[in-house]
């Protein structure tokens, strides 16, 4: 019974998710999307990218979105990692010179990403694009 309800819910929601995908493509355009671009420099950044991309692979309907991880190194203070979705910064964290909870930071970042993707899709459905800014 639960499986039947899940299938019905999935078949009902799928058309709306595909309709609300940002950006329509022409027939002869090719778009590569759903990528995590890792521009990190340190071990902390690479570990964060590893955990984050493993969570990202599990997300459905990431077409039309690319995630970029940028890292700035401060030799005496550690690093600052920024996460952008389609050019909009949605997450920033600091890694010190000592071991930090990297996996927990990646989990927090993926939750913020899910929230941002849901907000973008909801705004695309309603036609309200004022909520998609750098204020997140």
C-alpha positions, 0 to 999 in steps of 0.5 A: 500500500505504501509503495502504491501511494509513493508511486502515485505521488511520484507520478503526480509530482514529476510533471510539475518538477520537469515543467518548473525546471529553470531555463528552457533549451532549444532542440539543438542546444546541449546543456551539461548540468548537475555538476559539482565543480571542485575548486578547492586547494587544501585537504579540508576543502577536498574532504568537504567536496568529497562528502558534499558531492556524495550527498549531491549524487543522491539528490533527484532533479538536479538538472539545470543546477551546477554547484561550485566550491571555491576555497581561499587560503589564509596561511596563518588562519586556515581557509574560507570555503564558499559554495555557489549554485549557478553563481549565487553564493549560498554557503560559506564556512571557515576551516581552521588549521586543526581538524574540523567537523568536515562531514557535518559542514557538508551535511549542513551545506547540502541541507541549505542547497536543498532549501535553495533548490526548492525555493528556486523551483517554487519561485519558477512555478509561481513566477516570483523571482524576487526571492532568489538573491544572495541574501540566503 
